[in-house]
Amino acid sequence: VVKKGEQEIPGLTDDQRPRRLGPKRASHIRKLFALEKKDDVRKFVVRREVKKTTKAPKIQRLITPNMLQRKRYYKSIIR
């Protein structure tokens, strides 16, 4: 579809369908829900239902206490 015409095409342009998957990167999740840095991103991940359970993506670029510890360790080796 290049340009929208005068009439809606039934089944194509007349209905609004939600996006199938939500964002995966931590900063994109923050942007979508207008979160601050201190807010926990893991509580706002878009989950999808599969059979009886729900699935959520593995959040990329998530700053965890473990990551900060690793960063401190690497810096201590350099010094």
Buried (B, 14 or more C-beta within 10 A) or exposed (E): EEEEEEEEEEEEEEEEEEEEEBBBBBBBBBEEBEBEEEEEBEEBBBEEEEEEEEEEBEBEEBEEEEEEEEEEEEEEEEE
